Structure formats: C-alpha cells, structure tokens
Amino acid sequence: MIDREIIKIASNTKNHGVLDNYTHFSKLKNSICGDIVKIYLIVEKDIITNFKYECESCIYCQASTSLLSRNAKNKTFEKINNFANQANKSFDRSVNSFDKEWKEFNKIMSKNNISRKDCLLLPIKTMLDALNNQPL
C-alpha cells in the first residue's frame, strides 16, 4: 500500500512543466522500471534559481522530483552535492539524518521505502547530471 504522505507530496505539481530558457538540462531513464525524469534548471553563479521538471514515472519518483524541485531552489552546488550524498546513504540507516534544510526528505527516503530506492534517487541523479552538463 502506498503511503498517503507519498501521494500528498507527489500531488504538489507547482514546479511541473518546461523552462524554455534553461541553462542546464538532463533526461534520465531508470533501466529497471522505465521511469523517465526531465529536469530543467536555471543556474546563476552556481546557484539554482529556477527548477522545472517533467516525469513519466511512478508515484515515488514523482514525489521525490516534486520535493526536490521545491527544495533545490536557491541552493549552491556544494549544498546540492552534500544533499545527494545524504540521500544515497539514507536507505542504509535506521535513523534519518538529512540536514535541516532537506528534512522533508526524511518522509520518503528511509529503510521503509528501500524497495523504491532507484525510483526515489532518479530525480537526484538527473539533477546532478544536469548540473554536470556544460551550460548552454
């Protein structure tokens, strides 16, 4: 059964859509299940100033992407990389330990959802891929 919190988070589609004037973009596909995430970013001076996304994915991936789109804005590359490291380790711990500014991810990234780990991490991998791509 899907957790109500996952559905609630995924239903926030405020940042769903396309950015025409993006500086960074990536599209990744989960080879296991076929989930697809597209992320469009506007980055100014190593800070994400705008974040839009499109998903063809399960509810877990949608929730993670929605949460990421809201929390990554106004963050530096360094903070994004620190968060990505925390997210990768979050499924191995019994206690959630995201930094305060990322604490909402404790709701979805935990041992309880380890079977959906790839779904939950795909948006983060896509964002990192976009940031590592050379700007236009």
C-alpha positions in Angstrom: 0.0 0.0 0.0 1.3 3.5 -0.9 1.8 5.8 2.0 -0.6 8.8 2.0 2.4 11.1 2.5 3.9 10.0 -0.8 0.7 10.8 -2.6 0.4 14.2 -0.9 3.9 15.1 -1.8 3.6 13.9 -5.4 0.3 15.8 -5.9 2.2 19.1 -5.5 2.9 19.9 -9.1 3.8 23.6 -8.7 7.1 23.2 -10.5 5.9 20.7 -13.1 6.5 22.0 -16.6 9.2 23.1 -19.1 11.6 26.0 -18.8 12.2 27.5 -22.3 15.3 29.5 -21.2 17.0 26.8 -19.1 20.8 26.8 -18.6 21.1 23.2 -17.6 19.0 20.1 -18.6 19.0 16.4 -18.3 16.8 13.5 -19.1 17.4 10.1 -17.4 15.6 6.8 -17.6 15.5 4.1 -14.9 16.6 1.0 -16.8 14.8 -1.3 -14.3 11.3 0.1 -14.5 11.3 2.7 -17.3 10.7 5.8 -15.2 11.8 9.0 -17.1 12.6 12.3 -15.5 13.5 15.5 -17.3 14.9 18.4 -15.3 15.3 22.0 -16.5 17.4 24.4 -14.4 18.3 28.0 -14.5 21.7 28.4 -12.7 23.2 31.7 -11.9 26.6 32.0 -10.2 26.5 28.3 -9.0 23.0 28.7 -7.5 19.9 27.1 -8.8 17.4 30.0 -9.3 14.7 28.0 -11.1 13.7 24.4 -11.4 11.1 22.7 -13.5 10.5 19.0 -14.2 8.6 16.5 -16.3 8.0 12.9 -15.2 6.7 9.8 -16.8 7.1 7.8 -13.7 5.7 6.1 -10.6 4.3 8.0 -7.6 7.5 7.5 -5.7 9.6 9.1 -8.4 7.0 11.9 -8.8 7.1 12.6 -5.0 10.9 12.8 -5.0 11.0 15.1 -8.0 8.3 17.4 -6.6 10.1 17.7 -3.3 13.5 18.2 -5.0 12.1 20.9 -7.2 10.9 22.9 -4.2 14.0 22.3 -2.0 16.8 22.8 -4.6 15.9 26.3 -5.5 18.4 28.9 -4.2 20.9 26.2 -3.2 24.6 26.2 -4.2 26.2 23.3 -6.0 28.0 22.4 -2.8 24.7 22.1 -0.8 23.2 20.0 -3.7 26.2 17.6 -3.6 26.0 17.3 0.2 22.3 16.5 -0.1 22.9 13.9 -2.8 25.4 12.2 -0.6 22.9 12.1 2.3 20.2 10.8 0.0 22.4 7.9 -1.2 23.1 6.9 2.4 19.6 7.5 3.7 18.4 3.9 2.9 21.2 2.3 4.9 20.4 3.9 8.2 17.7 3.2 10.7 17.7 6.9 11.7 17.1 9.6 9.1 19.7 12.3 9.1 19.1 14.8 6.5 20.3 18.4 7.2 17.6 20.7 8.5 17.1 22.4 5.1 16.4 18.9 3.5 14.5 17.4 6.4 11.3 16.9 4.3 13.1 14.0 2.5 13.0 12.0 5.8 9.4 11.4 4.9 10.2 9.5 1.7 13.8 8.3 1.9 14.1 5.6 4.5 14.5 1.9 5.0 10.7 1.6 4.7 11.0 2.6 1.0 14.2 0.8 0.2 12.5 -1.3 -2.5 11.8 2.0 -4.3 15.3 3.4 -3.8 16.0 3.7 -7.5 12.7 5.5 -8.1 13.4 8.0 -5.3 17.0 8.6 -6.3 16.4 9.0 -10.1 15.4 12.8 -9.8 18.6 13.5 -7.8 20.8 11.7 -10.3 19.0 13.6 -13.1 19.6 16.9 -11.3 23.3 16.1 -10.8 23.6 15.1 -14.4 22.1 18.4 -15.5 24.5 20.4 -13.2 27.5 18.4 -14.6 26.5 19.2 -18.2 28.1 22.3 -19.5 25.8 25.3 -19.6 24.4 26.4 -22.9 
